[in-house]
């Protein structure tokens, strides 16, 4: 909104300095600072309010020291994303509209889940099927918009590490022969659904140690901000030989708000956490990363950029398969757990494996070291993701 105000001031009265709002870099910096200040400025008040209302964590029976810690901090994160975006971005931009809708939609699903856990005292929260339906419906809507909306319609995306960097999903249905192009939307929409569902759930899994989900998502968001900026800059896009996307640069404001909000939240979420984000935050930040990657046509780099999520998800899958195989092989009676020493991991997701080992035999890692080392790995993956567009 401020964009239009200062643009009017620049054109009508030639107000000195008003023209600076034309620059994406300036508005992105404003978004980052504004979102950071919103979380840091209102964080203490939010924590005190939640404590007065008794809205605290009640599902971590294995971590008694965290019982009662204010939760649902995702409300603060979402507010710090939406407000600066509305202030400094152009709300008529289709990409901004999609990202704001994504934030509100997944935030609402996460809020309902947290509400059931906190106020209804049901530790299971919203049934998983409803979360999946919400994620699938979002992926379907985003996929259809990216294929059929007249301003952004395309079935092309970007592949890292190869010289011919553009890939068209229409190739996947080329075997259908004449008229195959009419079905190019189908694999693209299916990929959109897969990406949104997988990344959103993976971010939710990662939210298990103070600061881990927040730091990981902030690193990923910073990388996506760079990719959005170069994709919307015709000079940089041509230099890197990547797909140029008109008006995509406006997304830099949204992702700058995203990173600023997460870093502000990390101020209160580092060990020992004074506040948790809850599913209101964790489901949403994963969905934001997924949809943002789809919008900038970089979804195929997510296995690299979101390597932390991949490892966390893989550990859960390996644990389940390993335990089922052991149970079948040794014919364990129903209800009898697989011995810990016979499991692939002590506990999953992977960060809980190191955490549990540290608490049981002292051989694992402390919470602080887990977050620090996962963050270092995340930074390395982010750097590798960015340079992959030059290593071809």
C-alpha positions as CSV (number, residue, x, y, z in Angstrom):
1,X,0.0,0.0,0.0
2,X,2.8,2.4,0.8
3,X,4.1,1.7,-2.7
4,X,1.1,3.4,-4.2
5,X,1.2,6.3,-1.7
6,X,4.8,7.2,-2.3
7,X,4.5,6.7,-6.0
8,X,1.6,9.2,-6.0
9,X,3.7,11.6,-3.9
10,X,6.6,11.2,-6.3
11,X,4.5,11.9,-9.3
12,X,2.3,14.7,-8.0
13,X,4.5,16.8,-5.7
14,X,7.9,15.3,-6.5
15,X,8.6,14.6,-2.8
16,X,12.3,14.0,-2.3
17,X,13.1,10.4,-1.6
18,X,9.7,9.1,-2.5
19,X,11.0,7.4,-5.6
20,X,13.1,5.0,-3.5
21,X,9.9,2.9,-3.1
22,X,10.3,1.9,-6.8
23,X,13.3,-0.2,-5.8
24,X,12.7,-3.8,-4.8
25,X,15.8,-4.0,-2.7
26,X,14.7,-1.0,-0.6
27,X,11.2,-2.4,0.0
28,X,12.5,-5.8,0.7
29,X,14.8,-4.4,3.4
30,X,11.9,-2.5,4.9
31,X,9.9,-5.7,5.0
32,X,12.7,-7.6,6.7
33,X,13.2,-4.9,9.4
34,X,9.5,-4.3,9.9
35,X,8.7,-8.0,10.4
36,X,11.7,-8.5,12.7
37,X,10.6,-5.5,14.9
38,X,7.0,-6.7,15.0
39,X,8.0,-10.1,16.5
40,X,10.7,-8.7,18.8
41,X,8.5,-5.8,19.9
42,X,5.3,-7.7,20.6
43,X,7.0,-11.0,21.6
44,X,7.1,-10.3,25.4
45,X,3.6,-9.0,25.4
46,X,2.4,-12.0,23.5
47,X,4.2,-14.4,26.0
48,X,2.7,-12.6,29.0
49,X,-0.8,-12.7,27.5
50,X,-0.6,-16.4,26.8
51,X,0.7,-17.0,30.3
52,X,-2.2,-15.1,31.8
53,X,-4.7,-17.1,29.8
54,X,-2.9,-20.4,30.6
55,X,-2.2,-21.1,26.9
56,X,0.8,-23.3,27.2
57,X,2.4,-26.5,26.0
58,X,0.7,-29.6,27.3
59,X,1.7,-32.4,24.9
60,X,5.4,-32.8,25.8
61,X,5.1,-35.4,28.6
62,X,8.7,-36.4,28.0
63,X,10.0,-32.9,28.6
64,X,8.5,-31.7,31.8
65,X,10.6,-28.5,31.8
66,X,8.7,-27.4,28.8
67,X,5.2,-27.9,30.2
68,X,3.3,-24.7,30.3
69,X,5.5,-22.8,27.9
70,X,3.4,-20.5,25.8
71,X,2.5,-22.0,22.4
72,X,0.7,-20.8,19.3
73,X,3.5,-18.4,18.6
74,X,2.8,-19.0,14.9
75,X,0.1,-16.3,15.2
76,X,2.9,-13.8,15.8
77,X,5.0,-15.1,12.9
78,X,2.0,-15.0,10.5
79,X,1.1,-11.4,11.6
80,X,4.7,-10.3,11.1
81,X,4.7,-11.8,7.6
82,X,1.3,-10.4,6.5
83,X,1.5,-6.9,7.8
84,X,4.8,-5.8,6.2
85,X,3.9,-7.5,2.9
86,X,0.6,-5.6,2.7
87,X,2.5,-2.4,3.6
88,X,5.4,-2.6,1.2
89,X,4.5,-5.1,-1.6
90,X,2.0,-4.5,-4.4
91,X,-1.2,-6.3,-3.4
92,X,-2.3,-6.4,-7.1
93,X,0.5,-8.8,-7.9
94,X,-0.8,-12.3,-8.5
95,X,2.2,-13.9,-6.8
96,X,1.7,-11.9,-3.6
97,X,-2.0,-12.8,-3.6
98,X,-1.2,-16.5,-3.8
99,X,1.4,-16.3,-1.0
100,X,-0.9,-14.4,1.3
101,X,-3.7,-16.8,0.7
102,X,-1.3,-19.7,1.4
103,X,-0.2,-18.1,4.7
104,X,-3.8,-17.6,5.8
105,X,-5.1,-21.0,4.7
106,X,-2.4,-23.1,6.3
107,X,-2.3,-20.8,9.3
108,X,-6.0,-21.4,9.8
109,X,-5.5,-25.2,9.7
110,X,-2.6,-25.1,12.1
111,X,-4.6,-22.7,14.4
112,X,-7.5,-25.2,14.6
113,X,-5.1,-28.0,15.4
114,X,-3.5,-25.9,18.2
115,X,-6.9,-24.8,19.5
116,X,-8.0,-28.4,19.9
117,X,-4.8,-29.4,21.6
118,X,-4.7,-26.4,24.0
119,X,-8.4,-25.6,24.7
120,X,-10.0,-29.0,24.2
121,X,-7.1,-30.8,25.9
122,X,-6.9,-33.3,23.1
123,X,-3.2,-34.0,22.5
124,X,-4.0,-35.6,19.1
125,X,-5.3,-32.2,17.8
126,X,-7.0,-32.0,14.4
127,X,-7.2,-35.5,12.7
128,X,-4.4,-36.0,10.2
129,X,-6.8,-36.6,7.4
130,X,-8.1,-33.0,7.6
131,X,-4.6,-31.6,7.6
132,X,-3.8,-33.6,4.5
133,X,-7.0,-32.5,2.8
134,X,-6.1,-28.9,3.5
135,X,-2.6,-29.3,2.1
136,X,-3.8,-31.2,-1.0
137,X,-6.5,-28.6,-1.7
138,X,-3.8,-25.9,-1.5
139,X,-1.5,-27.8,-3.8
140,X,-4.3,-28.3,-6.3
141,X,-5.3,-24.7,-6.3
142,X,-1.7,-23.4,-6.7
143,X,-1.0,-25.9,-9.4
144,X,-4.1,-25.0,-11.4
145,X,-3.4,-21.3,-11.1
146,X,0.2,-21.7,-12.3
147,X,-1.0,-23.6,-15.3
148,X,-4.2,-21.7,-16.3
149,X,-3.9,-18.2,-14.9
150,X,-3.4,-15.9,-18.0
151,X,-0.6,-13.8,-16.3
152,X,1.5,-16.7,-15.1
153,X,0.4,-19.8,-17.1
154,X,3.2,-22.2,-17.8
155,X,4.1,-25.9,-17.3
156,X,7.9,-25.2,-17.3
157,X,10.2,-25.3,-14.4
158,X,14.0,-25.2,-13.7
159,X,16.4,-28.1,-13.3
160,X,19.7,-27.5,-11.6
161,X,23.1,-29.0,-12.8
162,X,22.1,-29.2,-16.5
163,X,22.9,-26.8,-19.3
164,X,19.4,-26.9,-20.8
165,X,17.9,-25.8,-17.5
166,X,14.2,-25.5,-18.5
167,X,12.0,-28.5,-18.2
168,X,8.5,-28.7,-19.5
169,X,6.1,-31.1,-17.6
170,X,4.4,-31.6,-21.0
171,X,7.2,-34.0,-21.8
172,X,5.8,-36.4,-19.2
173,X,2.7,-36.9,-21.2
174,X,4.3,-36.8,-24.7
175,X,3.7,-40.5,-25.0
176,X,0.0,-39.8,-25.4
177,X,0.7,-38.6,-28.9
178,X,-1.6,-36.1,-30.6
179,X,-3.4,-33.9,-28.1
180,X,-0.9,-34.7,-25.3
181,X,-0.4,-31.0,-24.7
182,X,-3.9,-30.7,-23.4
183,X,-2.9,-32.9,-20.5
184,X,0.3,-31.2,-19.6
185,X,-1.4,-29.6,-16.6
186,X,-2.0,-33.0,-14.9
187,X,1.6,-33.9,-14.0
188,X,2.3,-30.3,-13.0
189,X,-0.7,-30.2,-10.6
190,X,0.2,-33.6,-9.2
191,X,3.7,-32.3,-8.5
192,X,2.3,-29.2,-6.8
193,X,0.2,-31.3,-4.5
194,X,3.2,-33.6,-3.7
195,X,5.5,-30.7,-3.0
196,X,3.1,-28.7,-0.8
197,X,2.0,-31.8,1.2
198,X,5.5,-33.2,1.7
199,X,7.3,-30.0,2.7
200,X,4.5,-28.8,5.0
201,X,4.5,-32.0,6.9
202,X,8.3,-32.2,6.9
203,X,8.5,-28.8,8.5
204,X,6.0,-29.9,11.1
205,X,8.2,-32.9,11.9
206,X,11.3,-30.7,12.3
207,X,9.6,-28.6,15.0
208,X,10.7,-30.7,17.9
209,X,13.7,-28.9,19.5
210,X,13.9,-25.3,20.5
211,X,14.9,-23.2,17.5
212,X,15.4,-26.0,15.0
213,X,12.4,-25.5,12.8
214,X,12.8,-21.7,13.0
215,X,16.5,-21.6,12.1
216,X,16.2,-24.2,9.3
217,X,13.3,-22.4,7.6
218,X,15.0,-19.0,7.9
219,X,18.0,-20.4,6.0
220,X,15.8,-21.8,3.3
221,X,13.9,-18.6,3.1
222,X,17.0,-16.6,2.6
223,X,18.1,-18.8,-0.3
224,X,14.6,-18.5,-1.9
225,X,14.8,-14.7,-1.6
226,X,18.0,-14.7,-3.7
227,X,16.5,-17.0,-6.3
228,X,13.3,-14.9,-6.5
229,X,15.3,-11.7,-7.0
230,X,17.5,-13.1,-9.7
231,X,14.5,-14.8,-11.4
232,X,12.8,-11.4,-11.6
233,X,15.8,-9.5,-12.8
234,X,16.2,-9.8,-16.5
235,X,20.0,-9.1,-16.4
236,X,20.8,-11.7,-13.7
237,X,18.4,-14.2,-15.2
238,X,20.1,-14.0,-18.6
239,X,23.6,-14.1,-17.0
240,X,22.7,-17.3,-15.1
241,X,20.7,-18.6,-18.0
242,X,17.7,-19.3,-15.8
243,X,14.0,-18.7,-16.5
244,X,13.1,-15.0,-16.3
245,X,9.7,-14.5,-14.6
246,X,8.1,-11.1,-15.1
247,X,6.9,-9.4,-11.9
248,X,8.2,-12.3,-9.7
249,X,10.6,-9.9,-8.0
250,X,7.7,-8.6,-6.0
251,X,7.9,-11.9,-4.0
252,X,11.1,-10.7,-2.5
253,X,9.1,-8.5,-0.2
254,X,7.1,-11.5,1.0
255,X,10.1,-13.7,1.6
256,X,12.0,-10.9,3.3
257,X,9.1,-10.6,5.7
258,X,9.1,-14.4,6.2
259,X,12.8,-14.4,7.1
260,X,12.6,-11.4,9.3
261,X,9.6,-12.9,11.2
262,X,11.5,-16.2,11.7
263,X,14.6,-14.5,13.0
264,X,12.6,-12.4,15.3
265,X,10.8,-15.5,16.6
266,X,14.2,-17.2,17.1
267,X,15.0,-14.5,19.6
268,X,12.4,-16.1,21.9
269,X,12.6,-19.7,20.6
270,X,16.3,-20.5,21.3
271,X,17.0,-22.9,24.1
272,X,15.4,-22.7,26.6
273,X,12.4,-21.6,24.5
274,X,10.2,-18.9,26.0
275,X,7.5,-19.6,23.3
276,X,6.7,-22.3,20.8
277,X,5.2,-21.7,17.4
278,X,2.8,-24.7,17.4
279,X,1.3,-26.1,14.3
280,X,0.0,-22.6,13.5
281,X,3.6,-21.8,12.6
282,X,5.2,-25.1,11.6
283,X,2.6,-26.2,9.1
284,X,2.5,-22.8,7.6
285,X,6.3,-22.2,7.2
286,X,6.6,-25.5,5.4
287,X,3.8,-24.7,3.1
288,X,5.2,-21.2,2.4
289,X,8.5,-22.7,1.4
290,X,6.8,-25.2,-0.9
291,X,4.4,-22.7,-2.6
292,X,7.1,-20.1,-3.0
293,X,9.4,-22.6,-4.7
294,X,6.6,-23.5,-7.1
295,X,5.9,-19.9,-7.9
296,X,9.5,-19.1,-8.8
297,X,9.6,-22.4,-10.8
298,X,12.4,-23.9,-8.6
299,X,10.5,-26.8,-6.9
300,X,13.0,-29.4,-8.3
301,X,15.8,-27.9,-6.1
302,X,13.8,-28.5,-2.9
303,X,15.4,-31.9,-2.2
304,X,18.7,-30.1,-2.0
305,X,17.6,-26.9,-0.3
306,X,15.3,-28.7,2.1
307,X,17.8,-31.5,2.8
308,X,17.2,-31.2,6.5
309,X,13.5,-32.0,5.9
310,X,14.5,-34.9,3.6
311,X,16.7,-36.4,6.3
312,X,14.0,-36.0,9.0
313,X,11.4,-37.6,6.8
314,X,13.7,-40.4,5.7
315,X,14.5,-41.3,9.3
316,X,10.8,-41.7,10.1
317,X,10.3,-44.0,7.1
318,X,13.4,-46.0,7.9
319,X,12.3,-46.4,11.5
320,X,8.8,-47.6,10.6
321,X,10.0,-50.0,7.9
322,X,12.8,-51.4,10.2
323,X,10.5,-51.9,13.1
324,X,7.8,-53.6,11.0
325,X,10.4,-55.9,9.5
326,X,11.8,-56.8,13.0
327,X,8.3,-57.4,14.3
328,X,7.4,-59.7,11.4
329,X,10.7,-61.6,11.5
330,X,10.6,-62.2,15.3
331,X,6.8,-62.6,15.3
332,X,6.3,-60.1,18.2
333,X,2.8,-60.1,19.7
334,X,0.6,-57.1,19.0
335,X,1.3,-54.3,21.5
336,X,4.9,-55.4,22.3
337,X,7.3,-52.7,21.3
338,X,10.5,-53.4,19.4
339,X,13.5,-53.2,21.7
340,X,15.3,-49.9,21.5
341,X,18.6,-51.5,20.6
342,X,17.0,-53.3,17.7
343,X,15.5,-50.2,16.1
344,X,17.3,-48.3,13.3
345,X,17.2,-45.2,15.6
346,X,16.5,-44.6,19.3
347,X,13.7,-42.2,18.3
348,X,12.5,-40.4,15.3
349,X,12.5,-37.8,13.6
350,X,16.3,-37.8,13.5
351,X,16.9,-34.9,15.8
352,X,15.1,-36.8,18.6
353,X,17.5,-39.7,18.0
354,X,20.4,-37.6,19.1
355,X,18.4,-35.9,21.8
356,X,17.3,-39.2,23.3
357,X,20.8,-40.8,23.2
358,X,22.2,-37.8,25.0
359,X,19.6,-38.0,27.7
360,X,19.9,-41.8,28.2
361,X,23.5,-42.7,27.8
362,X,25.2,-39.3,27.2
363,X,26.4,-40.3,23.7
364,X,24.1,-38.1,21.7
365,X,24.1,-34.3,21.3
366,X,22.6,-31.6,23.5
367,X,19.7,-29.6,22.1
368,X,21.9,-26.6,21.4
369,X,24.5,-28.7,19.5
370,X,21.8,-30.4,17.4
371,X,20.3,-27.0,16.3
372,X,23.8,-25.6,15.6
373,X,24.9,-28.5,13.5
374,X,21.7,-28.9,11.7
375,X,21.9,-25.1,10.9
376,X,25.4,-25.4,9.6
377,X,24.3,-28.3,7.3
378,X,21.3,-26.2,6.2
379,X,23.6,-23.3,5.3
380,X,25.9,-25.6,3.3
381,X,22.9,-27.0,1.5
382,X,21.6,-23.5,0.8
383,X,25.0,-22.4,-0.7
384,X,25.1,-25.6,-2.8
385,X,21.6,-24.9,-4.0
386,X,22.4,-21.4,-5.2
387,X,25.7,-22.3,-6.9
388,X,24.0,-25.2,-8.6
389,X,22.6,-22.8,-11.2
390,X,26.2,-21.9,-12.2
391,X,27.6,-25.4,-12.0
392,X,26.2,-26.8,-15.2
